[in-house]
Amino acid sequence: MLLSAVMFSQTTKATQWEIDQLHSKIGFSVTHMMVSETEGTFDTYKASLETNTEDFSDLEVFIEIEAASINTRNERRDKHLRANDFF
C-alpha cells in the first residue's frame, strides 16, 4: 500500500503559473512622518505559483526581487535606498 501511495505522488503533475511582467508590478507605499506618502516599484523580479491540488491547499509562491531595481522616480532617493543603509 505504501508503494502505491509513493507512485501516486510521483505521477501527480504540478500546475505552475509564471507572473506576466508586462501586466504585473511589485509596488509599495510608505508614509513619511504621517504627512506624505512615497510610492515605488521594483522593476526586476521573478514570481511563480505552483500547486498539485485543485483546491490550492498546497499552494506555493516563489518570488525573487532584485533590490537594486527599486524605483521611486527620484534618482537621489533611489541611490540612497540602494546603499548599505537599506538593502
C-alpha positions in Angstrom: 0.0 0.0 0.0 2.8 2.4 0.8 4.4 1.8 -2.6 1.2 2.7 -4.5 1.0 6.0 -2.5 4.5 6.9 -3.4 3.9 6.0 -7.1 0.8 8.3 -7.0 2.7 11.2 -5.6 5.4 10.8 -8.2 2.9 10.8 -11.1 1.0 13.9 -9.8 1.8 16.8 -12.1 2.1 20.3 -10.6 0.3 23.2 -12.1 2.5 26.2 -12.3 2.0 29.8 -13.3 4.6 32.4 -14.1 3.9 36.1 -13.4 3.5 38.1 -16.6 5.7 41.1 -16.0 4.1 43.1 -18.8 0.8 43.0 -16.9 2.0 43.0 -13.3 4.1 45.1 -10.9 5.6 44.8 -7.4 4.9 48.1 -5.7 5.0 49.6 -2.2 3.8 52.7 -0.4 5.5 54.3 2.6 4.0 57.0 4.8 6.7 59.6 5.8 6.2 61.4 9.2 2.4 61.0 8.8 2.5 63.8 6.3 3.4 62.5 2.9 3.4 59.2 1.1 6.1 57.7 -1.2 5.3 55.1 -3.7 7.6 52.9 -5.7 8.2 49.7 -7.6 10.8 47.0 -8.0 11.4 46.7 -11.8 13.3 43.4 -11.8 11.6 40.3 -10.3 10.5 36.8 -11.0 7.5 35.2 -9.4 5.6 32.0 -9.8 2.8 29.9 -8.2 2.6 26.1 -8.0 0.0 23.7 -6.8 -0.7 19.9 -7.0 -4.3 20.2 -5.9 -7.5 21.7 -7.4 -8.4 23.5 -4.1 -4.9 25.2 -3.9 -4.4 23.8 -0.3 -0.7 23.2 -1.1 -0.1 26.4 -3.0 3.5 27.6 -3.0 4.5 31.1 -4.0 8.1 31.8 -5.2 9.3 35.3 -5.6 12.7 36.8 -6.3 13.1 40.6 -6.2 16.3 42.4 -7.2 16.6 45.1 -4.5 18.8 47.3 -6.8 15.8 47.6 -9.1 14.0 49.9 -6.7 12.3 52.8 -8.5 10.6 55.7 -6.6 11.0 58.0 -9.6 13.5 60.0 -7.6 17.1 59.3 -8.6 18.7 60.7 -5.4 16.4 58.8 -3.1 16.8 55.6 -5.1 20.6 55.8 -4.9 20.3 56.2 -1.1 17.9 53.3 -0.8 20.4 51.1 -2.8 23.1 51.9 -0.3 24.1 49.7 2.7 21.7 51.6 5.0 18.7 49.8 3.5 19.5 46.9 1.1 
